[in-house]
Amino acid sequence: MNAQVAYDHEAELTTVLERCNAAARDYNIPSKSELPEGYIGTLGHFPVYFPEEIVHAAKLLPVNILGGGNKLELKYADARMGSFICSICRSTTELGLNGTLGDMAGFVTHPICDAAKHLAGIWARNLPDQLSQILYLPQNVNSPGAARYIASEYQRLRGEIEKKIGHTIDDEAIRNSIQIYNVNRRLLRELYRIRRDEPWKVSCTEAYLLMRARTRIPCEEHNALLSRALDAIRHRSLPAQDKPRIVFVGGFCEQPPIEMLEAMDDNCYIVDDDLLVGLRWFTEDVPETGDPIWALAESYIVRSEASPVQHDENKPKEGYLLDMVKNAKADGAILTAAKFCEPGLDEQIAWSKHFDAENIPYLVLEFEEKMTSFEQMAMQVETFAESLLFAIA
């Protein structure tokens, strides 16, 4: 009789992380022959939030275009954009112009800032065969007509996609997609719960790679990977270290390099953040019955996370960050903004003033996706972490 082999949870987590790391670092778009079974094409969208369920129901693979990272050489974008434009807009344009995103059926951006809004015009002029759209989400979500307006925008986008792919997207298909994405949102909420309650079990970098993989793979596959990873993480028996608990904000649109997250992990437990907040925009499940477009539109307002790109008097910018710090039992915060990011820099000023008034320790940093040197930043984070440890000792 064969002895039962013990299940190696750490090896399982390593396997999942390797798959997620490969997906997270892949900036290419699959050709039609490379698409997962059941998909007929891809549709790209710019951060922060996008209703991927509508695209998923059309049998298109939603791809979150997060720029080109710190390995991309800009050859074409600089001729069409000023040097004062944020890196993610310039590198996204470069990926479109150099052919990397040429196989997409279309690209949708949002008016979260002037630079992002104008990407649609650049796309339409230079990639005329692709659908190029701006999804106008309301800045003032407290207006009585906000939900109706969002629903009309979703229906408009639905119609444009239907014309592009040549078939209708029925309500039942969208409801099925909502169910799949609800599973994903529950898994991500559990991942973040573990990070708050037992941060020594999963680092910020590991959690980020697990989450970012969804920007390049089908939600169904991502659900399976997250389920495997969470089971392995729960079984981890790593010891807690003497590190301060930190909330990190500023990664809602342009993404910090992974090396920057690793530098923070070396010195802190990042117990909450706004990295890729659009992937976990909803704090509760979207209703799975009734009109699916209305369910998505209403959820954008009443079930959504706070963000610098959404102005909601029920979620003031100072209040929601303070809630993050308190709910995560954090010792301080790292307030970052991407270089030339208008929404991020605006928030950074407001957050700093509020934390000064509340006497909450914080560190202000600036990043850019194309950064390649992290020694100085790592030293700043290490010094900040040590000052917190002395303060709470």
Secondary structure by P-SEA (a helix, b strand, c coil): ccccccccaaaaaaaaaaaaaaaaacccccccccccccccbbbbbccccccaaaaaaacbbbbbccccccccccccccccccccccaaaaaaaaaaaacccccccbbbbccccccccaaaaaaaacccccccccccccccccccaaaaaaaaaaaaaaaaaaaaacccccaaaaaaaaaaaaaaaaaaaaaaaaaacccccccaaaaaaaaaccccccaaaaaaaaaaaaaaaaaccccccbbbbbbbcccccccccaaaaaaaaacccccccccccccccccccccccccaaaaaaaaaccccccccccccccccaaaaaaaaaaaacccbbbbbbccccaaaaaaaaaaaaaaaaacccbbbbbbbccccccaaaaaaaaaaaaaaaaaac
